[in-house]
Amino acid sequence: METRLLFAKGEGEGVGWTRSLGLNIFTNHSLDINVRWLAVLYFKNGIDRYWRRVAPHALSEEEKSTLRAGLITNFNEPINQIATQIAVLIAKVARLDCPRQWPELIPTLIESVKVQDDLRQHRALLTFYHVTKTLASKCLAADRKLFYDLASGIYSFACSLWNHHTDTFLQQVSSGNEAAVLSSLERTLLSLKVLRKLTVNGFVEPHKNMEVMVSERSDLLFCRSIGTDNVCRERLEKTIILFTKVLLDFLDQHPFSFTPLIQRSLEFSVSYVFTEVGEGVTFERFIVQCMNLIKMIVKNYAYKPSKNFEDSSPETLEAHKIKMAFFTYPTLTEICRRLVSHYFLLTEEELTMWEEDPEGFTVEETGGDSWKYSLRPCTEVLFIDIFHEYNQTLTPVLLEMMQTLQGPTNVEDMNALLIKDAVYNAVGLAAFELFDSVDFDQWFKNQLLPELQVVHNRYKPLRRRVIWLIGQWISVKFKSDLRPMLYEAICNLLQDQDLVVLFFNCSSPVDDFEFRTDQFLPYLETMFTLLFQLLQQVTECDTKMHVLHVLSCVIERVNVQIRPYVGCLVQYLPLLWKQSEEHNMLRCAILTTLIHLVQGLGADSKNLYPFLLPVIQLSTDVSQPPHVYLLEDGLELWLVTLENSPCITPELLRIFQNMSPLLELSSENLRTCFKIINGYIFLSSTEFLQTYAVGLCQSFCELLEEITSEGQVQVLKVVENALKVNPVLGPQMFQPILPCVFTGIIEGERYPVVMSTYLGVMGRVLLQNTSFFSSLLNEMARTFNQEMDQLLGNMIEMWVDRMDNITQPERRKLSALALLSLLPSDNSVIQDKFCGIINISVEGLHDVMTEDPETGTYKDCMLMSHLEEPKVTEDEEPPTEQDKRKKMLALKDPVHTVSLQQFIYEKLKAQQELLGEQGFQSLMETVDTEIVTQLQEFLQGF
């Protein structure tokens, strides 16, 4: 404790003697290990805080020079853990000082790795590796140049060092001295780690140095077969894998520099993986690495010439030539046959796992980057890439394998069943390539469907594979007329006693681009019931997630048709939610299911509120830890709940308390938040605004100061909706925002989309709440220190000038109606702007009027009637409750209820009556004659 306090005191003061004291402590081997461990950690952690010149309490150059010299005086630390920390510490200093302030570091390390003392040599090599790793990670151009210079100077030495230690290990491996062998192998591994960093990161043109490094070291593989219990076996495998990583990294980073190695790498990999050479010496991780190497060469885009060979670089053509020369017909055929007949076969371990842990078998990792590390995904990805690249060569090979397996297979011949399973796997993986070569519809009817109906227990691997195979082909080539036969087979399979077959079977029914609801409905009840039973039967989180996903897809596909069958699921989900308290990913799946369930139930989803609303509350509460996982899906569920809610409830209203913290986050979920706010406005504007508008308005004001112009538009659209839905209460509740909008118009907001939204908001206030507009104008006149009439004139002038910023026909009509609402008027300012108002009105007429070709009269196309009921086609989803509310709102909206043509006529007639014929004529003379002519044409018949 005293030691810890001493260092803590030194850390606070940042004095140089503390560093020196730490160095003296951890290099003093007579002290207690824990004290030395603490000293080296404090020293290492202090590098970032005190070593830089600009740091507070930074060490002086003299102090740093003394410490640097002390760090590399001796490489004789006996404790491995402390030695590793010292190596990392030296690397951290090297990152800042090497080579400029510490030129002696690398030469000292090189000399130290040559000494005969095993301990010093190992510690120096360990430090050499960490320094190289750290310097290789620097990204600035100047730092890269320094590392290139360093690498070119020491690369040959690093190669010879690795070869020396490898040869030493090979000489000692049969001596029986396990300690010496392990020590030698450890140095081999460290020297290879150094070489990896230098090779991959140390050269602009690595191929000029690479040949030295990739000398054949297949002898390491054969050493692995010496004694299965040898203590070196694990370390040796790690060294072999590291060697393959060097090749993979080099190919990934420098594909053209790798060209001279393509032939040798392919020969090496293919011989060990696909011939008897590798039998008894290879191991799974090595096979995976070799397959990845083959895959990366086959699929490398740098090696693929353009369709026009003349457009390809010489480097690409050279690499392509080497590939083509290697992948001959016999080689490709052997690789394909070996992949299918050897690597695709289910192993004894997998079959045992199938029986003992079926859920574990079904969720074994196969997605993402699992092909980089796991054998089965790796073999499948390699097969897909090779088949795609050489499909003309390999298609006949696979078709021949298919042909030999026609007809039923003897259930007693397990090997034959497994071979058929493997071939079917290949046919499924190559579905897109085999599109023109396989009559899948006939194959389904004559071969696959009968095999699905074989109930023998030994046939279950094939039942699983066939239903998976159909799932692969269903979106590639599968007649719609055959789908009912498939659904019938799926329903039968869902009653299978084997959980693995059930799991694979449940994935197929609706994951189909050409899915037709009418074909599926006869099987809906049976399939949904059986899927629900499967959901209850499985226990693992991943399997429940998968079954829930399928259920969600079914609900999404059939929509409202699901309503009679969801009662059991609705009752079960609360229990599953409670059981999944520690499994946030499962809860995400439940949220997704609820989203589709609410959409399917529509207004009936109100019956779910006792369970649904607490789920939304928890998922969207940013003070609760689960929100990190649940927030996105929780917001989506909140939104669809509002969209399908028939009426507001106190509990649904109360959840909105979560919104203010969500708006403060300003995250990528803001758009969904705005949709939710709109949902409340459409659902119950008066109750919602009276309860939450003050806090919401404050949040909006803060947001408008921080977010982008696109975000500002989203905020203002919410305000505009509030004004549209509730013209009386809306302006009062969002009054603090309106001066900002008014100012933006007067000052000529430069972003057209923002300006358009400003004019939409102000148009609503002017048209639908004239008294509030007058009070706002009075307030702004005091703010601008202008007369009200003058400010009004400036606003109208800017409105007319920026009318082209408005692109939506609805808003353009709104602007015309709003400015026309100022008439009739004897106000001289409004009369001065009369020409602009008429110009905007005629523009609006052009936007919304359609001519009847028979009568030659014009009609406002935006007018809506209560009698108009949009027809919902079979492919369209039925309208939600919110869609109905929007329709009812539109039927009250002046934009859709007031004829612009008639409104203009009435306003002009009222203005004429106010001014008299002569006065009105003088006013009309201020309007361009062409505009007057267009106006008269639109007003014919009035």
Secondary structure, 3 states (H helix, E strand, C coil): CHHHHHHHHHHHHCCHHHHHHHHHHHCCCCCCHHHHHHHHHHHHHHHHHHCCCCCCCCCCHHHHHHHHHHHCCCCCCCCHHHHHHHHHHHHHHHHHHCCCCCCCHHHHHHHHCCCCCHHHHHHHHHHHHHHHHHHHCCCCHHHHHHHHHHHHHHHHHHHHHHHHHHHHHHHHCCCCCHHHHHHHHHHHHHHHHHHHHHHHHCCCCCHHHHHHHCCCCCHHHHHHCCCCCCCCHHHHHHHHHHHHHHHHHHHHHCCCCCHHHHHHHHHHHHHHHHCHHHCCCCCHHHHHHHHHHHHHHHHCHHHCCCCCHHHCCHHHHHHHHHHHHHCCHHHHHHHHHHHHHHHCCCCHHHHHHHHHCHHHHHCCCCCCCHHHCCHHHHHHHHHHHHHHHCHHHHHHHHHHHHHCCCCCCCCCCHHHHHHHHHHHHHHHHCCCCCCCCCCHHHHHHHHHHHHHCCCCHHHHHHHHHHHHHHHHHCCCCCCHHHHHHHHHHHHHHCCCCCHHHHHHHCCCCCCCCCCCHHHHHHHHHHHHHHHHHHHHHCCCHHHHHHHHHHHHHHHHHHHHHHHHHCHHHHHHHHHHHHHCCCCHHHHHHHHHHHHHHHHHHHHHHHHHHHHHHHHHHHHCCCCCCCHHHHHHHHHHHHHHHHHCCCCCCHHHHHHHHHHHHHHHHCCCCHHHHHHHHHHHHHHHHHHHHHHHHHHHHHHHHHHHHHCCHHHHHHHHHHHHHHHHHCCCHHHHHCCCCHHHHHHHHHCCCCCHHHHHHHHHHHHHHHHHCHHHHHHHHHHHHHHHCCCHHHHHHHHHHHHHHCHHHCCCHHHHHHHHHHHHCCCCCCCHHHHHCHHHHHHHHHHHHHHHEEECCCCCCEEECCCCCCCCCCCCCCCCCCCCHHHHHHHHHHCCCHHHHCCHHHHHHHHHHHHHHHHHHHHHHHHHCCCCHHHHHHHHHHCCCC
